[in-house]
Each structure stands twice: as structure tokens, then as C-alpha cells.
Amino acid sequence: MPRIYIETYGCQMNVSDSELMLGVLAQEGYVRTDDPAIADVMLVNTCAVRDHAEQRVLGRMGELKRHKRPGDVLGVVGCMAQRLGPTLLERVPQVDLVIGPDGYRGLPELIARARGGERAAEVDFKAWEHYEDVPPLRADPFSAFVTVQRGCDYRCTFCIVPMTRGPERSRKLADVVGEVTSLATAGTTEVTLLGQTVNSYHDGTHDFADLLQAVGVVPGIRRVRFTSPYPTDFTPRVLAAMAATPTVCEHVHLPVQSGSSRVLKRMLRRYDRGRFLEVVAALRQALPGMALTTDIIVGFPGETEDEFQETLSLVADVGFDDAFTFKYSVREGTPAVRLKDHVTEEIQAERLGRLIALVRSGAKRKNVGLVGTTHEVLVEGRAKRGSLLQARTRTNKIALVEGPDEWIGTYRRVRFTGTTGSTFAAGPVS
């Protein structure tokens, strides 16, 4: 049987898409391998949000080409493939095929053509494509990503996603519930609903509130998560559904991007600082004990020191549990490229350092305060280092606990006994 190796970069949506590609190819007899040296087909599932991510992929292609044997196929798939299209075939001669997020159904045919010597690109948007009839090949039997929405209709000036993922479209609620029901029957207890702006979900009849409530009562499902939402799409209906659905976890990843209303306006975000803080308050009222994480960009074109200080003050005011922080990255094709007064690399790096220090100190202070408290955790597997198990709370806190492999995939009560500032040491509570 042919062996397929997939390497994934970027967001949870890309992880989900890799599982989808494995499902497509499994129907054609392919088996997964984690060793590119023995693979017949090597695919790199890519991110295009920042230039650094694309440069990493280009470097990785140079490494993977060493494993190619006559008849083997090396392909680039995902957002970077969509953005660059056939030009990737010109830039990297070793690449045999380039496929965007809506082209995975055609993988078997394109691979067969590549084996015959035909280098091909498939980057057409397909507004109808939800891969409803393709069962993903998931890594974990107890926790699953479920894509409920593809594409994005928002036009943030810094963001390449609308150009790599296409227009927003949502799956039918009944189809999502059917998939979650099948997962629960097979033993899955936690699902994460995925979308570019997931809480703007609407299938023409049902909105995100309906979806949360429907998924949340599927027998066997104990935890419902979702990512990534858009701040102003937390309508009163969605907030009420979160509060009324016990399986919805007390954690929201809420991208703010900047704490300055002036910068947010240049980013074409649909809220200002005050409105964002109102959303934070509404979420914490709906789900007391809510943990909040975020995304922040520093050095957006024209950002002044005073505007950056507004971001620092917002981080302090909100008290985020963690944040993904980035220097602004120029993306050709986005409106921000045309903005004036681009911030120098040196200033970006200095601001990023200050921001990271503030986020870490705030997160550590919060986590130190949790030492001694008791939580339910889902044991996810062995930790990357050492002999401990890694587990996760409903609020998305990572705990390391000693226990047998039989605990993996089960729920346990643990007490936090210490923290590094980002993760917790924990012991089981009988």
C-alpha cells in the first residue's frame, strides 16, 4: 500500500484539513507514515498568515526533496499553496503538485498525474465544498476538531485569509450534529468547532447559538470548545447559549490585535477598544471563571509608541491568561501593504519583547493564584518530555500529572501543586 506523509504548519484548521486529506487518501488505500524517508507521497500543509511561515516551508521543501525517489511525489497544500498557486512550481522545481484548501478531493487524481510526470496546481475556490462525504482520519479518538465554517467575508487590512480560504460558508447544522454524534458513538468526548470567524456561523436557518446548543447536548459529549471567534459576533443569543449549555468550556480565544482604537480602525476591525472591553465583560458575566487568550500584532503600519502603550494597558486591564504575539508581517495582496509609515524591524522587535514580558508576568501571576485549587482534566497523552501525563482543564490550562497510560482519554480530578508560570504540576485527587 502507498505511504503518505503529511507535515502540518499553522492553525487548528490546518490540522483538521490534514486529517481530512488523510481521510481522502485512506479511501484510495494510502496508509499514514510519520517518516518522510519511507513515504511515497510527501505533503506539506502550509500557513500563509506571516512571511516567516512561508520561508520555513520553502526551507523544509529543500530538506524533504532529499527523500524523493523515482516515482515519489512532493506537494505543497493549504493556504500558501492557494496564495502562490502555479508560481510555486516555478520557484521550487522539486515540487510536483500545489493544491489549495478546496482541492483536497482531487488529491488521488493529482498524485497519479504527478507520478506520470505531470506537475499540476489546483487552486480554484469551490463555494459548495464542505467534504461532507469524506471521513477525516483523526489522531485522537477522544478529542476532535470539527470544521463548521470555511472562508472569511471580513476584510481586515493585514489578513491574507480571505484570499487563501475564499468566501465564508457554513455547513448545515444537521450535518455538523450528525458528525459529532458519530464521533461520540465512537468514543469522542470533546469537540472543538472550527471556523475562521466561527461565531458568525449561519447555515441560512440556524446561527451559532443554535449550533452550540445542538452540539452541546449530543449524548457522550462532555466538552465543547470553539475557535476562533470574532469579538463583535458574540450576540446576546450566543452569550445566552454559552451560559445555558453546561458542556461549553470556560475558555475563549478572543483576538484583539491591538489595544488602540486608531490602530484597530486602520486594521478595519469592526470594534474599537471600548467595544472590545464590553465583549470581555459580557463573556465573563455569561461564564464566570472564564479564561481568555488572544492574538496581538505589534508594529502595524503607522503604530506610534503611544498607540502601542494602549495595547500594553489593555493587556493589563483585561488580564489575559495567555496571548499569541506577532510582529506585523507584510502580505502582498492585502490593503495594509499600501499604508504609509511602516514600523522598522528594530522597533517591532523591541515592542514585541515588552509585550511578551507583560503577558508572561500577568499569566504567571494568575497561575500562581491557582496553585492549590482542584480541577477536572482530560488526560491527553504523554508529555513531550519526561514520564508524566499531559492533561487539560476546561479553562485550557495544561497540567502535568503522574499516572498510567490507561488514564489517557479519561477525565480525572487533580489538584494543582505548582506552576512554572505557564503549565502546572498536579496530583490526582481521589
Beta strands, then each sheet from edge to edge (+ up, - down):
strand 1: 3-8
strand 2: 31-32
strand 3: 41-46
strand 4: 73-78
strand 5: 97-99
strand 6: 120-122
strand 7: 143-147
strand 8: 149-150
strand 9: 169-170
strand 10: 190-194
strand 11: 223-227
strand 12: 251-253
strand 13: 291-298
strand 14: 322-327
strand 15: 374-382
strand 16: 389-393
strand 17: 398-401
strand 18: 411-419
strand 19: 424-428
sheet 1: 2+ 1+ 3+ 4+ 5+ 6+
sheet 2: 7+ 10+ 11+
sheet 3: 8+ 9-
sheet 4: 12+ 13+ 14+
sheet 5: 15+ 16- 17+ 19+ 18- 15+
end
